[in-house]
Amino acid sequence: MNMEPCRRALRDLGSLQTSAWVDVFIDNVIIQSQMTDPYEIKKHVIRLMHAKYKMLDSCTIMDRVKALEIIEDAKKEHRRHLNYTYGCARMVAGDGGKAVKLEPTEYNETEMLVESDPVSFKESVRAIPSLQNPTAIQALDQLCDLYSIAAKSKSNEERENLLFHMMELKTLLHDMCANQTEKTNFILAIEVSREKPQNKRITGKFLEDLQYGLD
């Protein structure tokens, strides 16, 4: 699995030229692709997700969009392999008492993604022509619901399962976009919403909890 073109493309972005998170992200993508143990795959998938958001948070908003486009291009190139490894990780998420150990934070309803500003996120996604069909609307509603549930959950197993389910829904919606402009607008909608202080804090804490529980 050759991720070096992706690494170089990310390094070409001004705000990521010296970011250590680029290497952490790419290295964990490569490592999980070489694993056969589903539990080890799961660990590295969570680590690469944690690194991805740390990397994105160090970007300017425009570099962030470009970085996500670079990542999506790499995912498309390696889709079959990633579908297999992510599927392995999804299969054992929260399984057999081996969920990562979390110290979950409970948030008030006013701090949730949807409740905090439903128009700026949901409506911006629904404005994308290819995401106006019933299947896309249902997936979007489910994504927002799962985000709220995950932020409030105190169950290690539930939070792991929700994490991978949300990944699947975001991939589904992204893949339903008909062209690059729509894909960029979808990425922007997520990142603009995640940029809100309350949402960044929730997402950051959730991924930190997962990261600290891996070993």
SULHURA-V409949 format. One record per residue. RES is the residue in one small letter. SS is DSSP state (@ for helix, = for strand, . for the rest). PSI is psi in whole degrees, 0 to 359 (none if undefined). NEAR is the number of other C-alpha atoms within 12 Angstrom. Layout:
res={RES | RES}
ss={SS | SS}
psi={PSI | PSI}
near={NEAR | NEAR}
//
This chain:
res={m | n | m | e | p | c | r | r | a | l | r | d | l | g | s | l | q | t | s | a | w | v | d | v | f | i | d | n | v | i | i | q | s | q | m | t | d | p | y | e | i | k | k | h | v | i | r | l | m | h | a | k | y | k | m | l | d | s | c | t | i | m | d | r | v | k | a | l | e | i | i | e | d | a | k | k | e | h | r | r | h | l | n | y | t | y | g | c | a | r | m | v | a | g | d | g | g | k | a | v | k | l | e | p | t | e | y | n | e | t | e | m | l | v | e | s | d | p | v | s | f | k | e | s | v | r | a | i | p | s | l | q | n | p | t | a | i | q | a | l | d | q | l | c | d | l | y | s | i | a | a | k | s | k | s | n | e | e | r | e | n | l | l | f | h | m | m | e | l | k | t | l | l | h | d | m | c | a | n | q | t | e | k | t | n | f | i | l | a | i | e | v | s | r | e | k | p | q | n | k | r | i | t | g | k | f | l | e | d | l | q | y | g | l | d}
ss={. | . | . | @ | @ | @ | @ | @ | @ | @ | @ | . | . | @ | @ | @ | . | . | . | @ | @ | @ | @ | @ | @ | @ | @ | @ | @ | @ | @ | @ | @ | @ | . | . | . | @ | @ | @ | @ | @ | @ | @ | @ | @ | @ | @ | @ | @ | @ | @ | @ | @ | @ | @ | @ | . | . | . | @ | @ | @ | @ | @ | @ | @ | @ | @ | @ | @ | @ | @ | @ | @ | @ | @ | . | @ | @ | @ | @ | @ | @ | @ | @ | @ | @ | @ | @ | @ | . | . | . | . | . | . | . | . | . | . | . | . | . | . | . | . | . | @ | @ | @ | . | @ | @ | @ | @ | . | @ | @ | @ | @ | @ | @ | @ | @ | @ | . | . | @ | @ | @ | . | . | @ | @ | @ | @ | @ | @ | @ | @ | @ | @ | @ | @ | @ | @ | @ | @ | @ | @ | @ | . | . | . | @ | @ | @ | @ | @ | @ | @ | @ | @ | @ | @ | @ | @ | @ | @ | @ | @ | @ | @ | @ | @ | . | . | . | @ | @ | @ | @ | @ | @ | @ | @ | @ | @ | @ | @ | @ | @ | @ | @ | . | @ | @ | @ | @ | @ | @ | @ | @ | @ | @ | @ | @ | @ | @ | @ | @ | . | . | .}
psi={107 | 103 | 6 | 321 | 323 | 316 | 313 | 319 | 320 | 320 | 336 | 345 | 132 | 316 | 0 | 6 | 327 | 12 | 124 | 338 | 337 | 312 | 320 | 316 | 305 | 317 | 320 | 329 | 314 | 315 | 314 | 333 | 342 | 356 | 155 | 337 | 119 | 325 | 323 | 321 | 314 | 316 | 314 | 331 | 317 | 320 | 319 | 327 | 317 | 314 | 322 | 314 | 327 | 317 | 313 | 324 | 343 | 0 | 157 | 162 | 321 | 320 | 328 | 315 | 316 | 320 | 317 | 324 | 320 | 316 | 317 | 322 | 319 | 320 | 320 | 319 | 324 | 28 | 315 | 315 | 316 | 324 | 321 | 309 | 320 | 325 | 320 | 315 | 317 | 324 | 328 | 9 | 122 | 17 | 140 | 31 | 10 | 18 | 151 | 148 | 117 | 156 | 78 | 143 | 134 | 134 | 152 | 160 | 326 | 346 | 0 | 155 | 307 | 312 | 331 | 325 | 78 | 328 | 313 | 333 | 297 | 314 | 327 | 325 | 318 | 342 | 347 | 120 | 316 | 351 | 23 | 2 | 161 | 322 | 316 | 318 | 319 | 317 | 320 | 314 | 319 | 320 | 314 | 320 | 317 | 324 | 314 | 318 | 316 | 321 | 334 | 348 | 144 | 7 | 123 | 313 | 316 | 317 | 321 | 313 | 318 | 320 | 311 | 328 | 320 | 322 | 316 | 318 | 319 | 320 | 318 | 311 | 318 | 317 | 338 | 344 | 136 | 337 | 177 | 325 | 315 | 319 | 318 | 318 | 324 | 315 | 316 | 318 | 317 | 314 | 322 | 320 | 319 | 336 | 339 | 135 | 316 | 324 | 321 | 321 | 317 | 310 | 317 | 315 | 320 | 313 | 327 | 317 | 314 | 316 | 315 | 340 | 8 | 326 | none}
near={22 | 19 | 27 | 20 | 17 | 32 | 30 | 22 | 24 | 38 | 26 | 19 | 29 | 20 | 24 | 30 | 21 | 18 | 25 | 21 | 29 | 38 | 28 | 25 | 33 | 37 | 27 | 30 | 39 | 28 | 27 | 34 | 34 | 21 | 24 | 18 | 19 | 26 | 30 | 29 | 32 | 42 | 38 | 37 | 43 | 40 | 35 | 32 | 35 | 33 | 30 | 34 | 32 | 28 | 35 | 37 | 32 | 25 | 29 | 19 | 26 | 22 | 26 | 32 | 30 | 31 | 39 | 33 | 29 | 29 | 33 | 25 | 22 | 28 | 25 | 19 | 18 | 22 | 20 | 15 | 22 | 29 | 22 | 21 | 31 | 39 | 27 | 27 | 35 | 33 | 24 | 27 | 33 | 28 | 21 | 12 | 15 | 22 | 32 | 37 | 26 | 28 | 22 | 30 | 26 | 21 | 25 | 18 | 20 | 18 | 26 | 32 | 40 | 31 | 22 | 22 | 22 | 22 | 16 | 23 | 33 | 32 | 23 | 27 | 39 | 29 | 21 | 31 | 23 | 26 | 32 | 23 | 18 | 14 | 17 | 29 | 26 | 19 | 29 | 37 | 27 | 26 | 32 | 32 | 25 | 30 | 36 | 31 | 33 | 37 | 40 | 29 | 26 | 20 | 23 | 31 | 27 | 28 | 35 | 43 | 31 | 30 | 38 | 31 | 29 | 27 | 27 | 24 | 27 | 31 | 27 | 24 | 38 | 36 | 25 | 26 | 27 | 18 | 16 | 21 | 17 | 26 | 32 | 30 | 31 | 39 | 36 | 29 | 31 | 34 | 34 | 29 | 33 | 30 | 27 | 24 | 18 | 24 | 32 | 26 | 24 | 33 | 36 | 29 | 26 | 39 | 35 | 27 | 30 | 38 | 29 | 19 | 21 | 25 | 18}
//
